């Protein structure tokens, strides 16, 4: 699955988007940084080695993003950065200054759950729920990839201008998010139903 740890294109590296830390910052091992999380500006002082996951959970007190393997293998920590999905456990918080981060807490609007959250409930897309925030954020990031025509390992026609989100395509694209409860069929159904309803006129 095309998770990345930088969230930036090759044409526009992260360093070009964020202010360069000073030499004194590196010597102290700490940085004062500004991040936009769930449409709110935050200014925090933290260790340069702090992961984005730990900053969200421990500093900003947003526990919805889960710490699973802490090695980038399970997808429980998936969040959106400028609409692209990343594994927050593999990302240093300092990389994301000036970027827009969205966690599961930021998907609700006016006190109402996001339609994909509602679809997960309707189609039993979870059991214990631990992986669910990462699954939902990953599915939303995946939709953006499909809309941009980003292929997966099972995409058969690379020249097509449109991309069908078939059962196999969806499962491949979501393969970086694991569910230890085995609720994968419900997860697939919830995602398929949600995006099918969004495609209707």
C-alpha positions in Angstrom: 0.0 0.0 0.0 1.4 3.4 -0.8 1.9 4.7 2.7 4.8 7.1 3.0 6.6 8.6 5.9 7.2 12.1 4.4 3.9 13.0 2.8 5.7 15.2 0.2 6.2 14.8 -3.5 9.7 14.6 -5.0 9.0 17.9 -6.7 8.3 19.6 -3.4 10.3 18.2 -0.5 9.3 18.7 3.1 12.3 20.9 3.7 11.0 23.4 1.2 7.7 23.6 3.0 8.9 24.1 6.6 11.3 26.6 8.2 14.8 25.2 8.6 15.7 24.5 12.2 18.6 26.6 13.5 22.0 25.2 14.6 21.0 25.9 18.2 17.9 23.9 17.8 19.9 20.8 16.8 22.4 21.4 19.7 19.5 21.6 22.2 17.7 18.5 20.8 14.4 20.4 21.1 12.3 22.5 18.8 9.4 24.9 19.0 7.1 24.0 16.2 3.7 24.9 14.8 1.4 22.4 13.4 -2.2 22.5 12.2 -4.1 19.6 13.6 -7.8 19.1 12.8 -8.1 22.7 11.7 -6.6 24.1 14.9 -3.2 25.7 15.2 -0.9 24.2 17.8 2.5 25.5 19.0 4.5 22.9 21.0 8.0 22.5 22.3 9.2 18.9 21.9 12.2 16.7 21.4 13.4 16.5 17.8 13.1 12.7 18.0 9.4 12.8 18.9 7.2 10.9 16.4 4.1 12.5 15.0 2.2 9.7 16.7 3.6 10.5 20.2 3.0 14.2 19.7 -0.6 13.6 18.8 -1.3 11.2 21.6 0.9 12.4 24.4 1.3 16.2 23.8 -2.0 17.1 22.1 -4.0 14.5 24.0 -5.7 13.1 20.8 -5.8 9.3 21.7 -7.9 8.3 18.7 -4.8 7.6 16.6 -3.6 4.3 18.0 -0.1 2.9 18.7 0.0 -0.7 17.5 3.2 -2.2 16.3 5.1 1.2 16.4 7.0 -0.1 13.3 4.8 1.0 10.4 3.5 -2.5 9.8 -0.1 -2.5 11.2 -1.5 0.9 10.1 -3.3 1.6 13.4 -1.6 5.0 13.5 -2.6 6.1 10.0 -3.5 9.8 9.8 -3.9 12.2 6.9 -1.4 14.9 6.1 -2.6 17.4 3.5 -5.1 14.7 2.5 -2.4 11.9 2.1 -2.2 8.9 4.4 0.9 8.3 6.4 2.0 6.1 9.3 2.4 8.5 12.1 4.6 6.2 14.1 7.4 6.4 11.4 7.1 10.2 11.0 9.0 12.8 13.0 6.8 15.5 14.2 9.3 18.2 13.2 8.8 17.1 9.5 5.3 18.4 9.6 5.6 22.0 10.5 3.2 24.1 8.5 1.3 21.0 7.3 -2.3 20.1 7.9 -2.8 16.9 9.9 -6.2 15.3 10.2 -6.8 12.5 12.8 -10.0 10.5 13.4 -11.1 13.2 15.9 -11.1 15.8 13.0 -13.5 13.9 10.7 -16.8 14.6 12.5 -18.6 17.8 11.5 -21.1 19.8 13.6 -21.4 16.9 16.1 -22.1 14.3 13.4 -19.9 11.5 12.4 -18.3 11.3 9.0 -20.4 9.2 6.6 -17.6 6.6 6.4 -17.7 6.3 10.2 -21.4 5.6 10.0 -20.8 3.0 7.2 -18.4 1.2 9.5 -21.1 1.0 12.2 -23.8 -0.1 9.7 -21.7 -2.9 8.1 -20.0 -4.2 11.3 -16.6 -2.9 10.1 -15.1 -3.4 13.5 -15.1 -5.5 16.6 -12.7 -4.2 19.3 -12.3 -1.0 17.3 -8.6 -0.5 18.0 -7.6 -0.4 14.3 -10.8 1.4 13.2 -9.4 5.0 13.3 -6.5 4.0 11.1 -8.7 2.0 8.8 -11.0 5.0 8.2 -8.2 7.5 7.7 -6.5 5.1 5.4 -9.7 4.6 3.3 -10.1 8.4 2.9 -6.5 8.7 1.8 -7.0 5.8 -0.6 -9.9 7.5 -2.2 -7.7 10.5 -3.0 -5.1 8.2 -4.6 -7.8 6.6 -6.8 -9.1 10.0 -7.8 -5.6 11.1 -8.8 -5.1 7.8 -10.8 -2.3 6.4 -8.5 -2.0 2.7 -9.4 -1.7 -0.2 -7.0 0.2 -3.5 -7.3 -3.0 -5.1 -8.8 -4.0 -2.3 -11.2 -4.3 -3.9 -14.6 -4.7 -1.0 -16.9 -2.2 1.8 -16.2 -3.2 3.8 -19.2 -6.9 4.2 -18.2 -7.9 7.7 -17.1 -10.3 6.3 -14.6 -9.8 3.6 -12.0 -12.4 1.2 -10.8 -12.3 0.4 -7.1 -12.9 -3.3 -7.4 -12.9 -5.8 -4.6 -9.3 -6.9 -5.2 -8.2 -3.3 -5.8 -9.7 -2.2 -2.5 -8.2 -5.0 -0.6 -4.7 -4.4 -2.0 -4.9 -0.7 -1.3 -6.0 -1.4 2.3 -3.5 -4.1 2.9 -1.3 -1.9 5.0 -4.1 -1.7 7.7 -4.4 -4.9 9.7 -7.5 -6.0 11.8 -6.6 -8.6 14.4 -10.2 -9.3 15.0 -10.7 -10.4 11.4 -13.4 -7.9 10.5 -12.0 -7.4 7.1 -15.2 -8.4 5.2 -17.1 -5.7 7.1 -14.4 -3.2 6.5 -14.4 -3.8 2.8 -18.2 -3.7 2.6 -18.3 -0.4 4.6 -15.8 1.3 2.3 -17.4 0.0 -0.9 -20.9 1.1 0.3 -19.6 4.5 1.3 -17.8 5.3 -1.9 -20.6 3.8 -4.1 -23.0 6.2 -2.4 -20.6 9.2 -3.0 -20.5 8.4 -6.7 -24.3 8.6 -7.1 -25.5 11.9 -8.6 
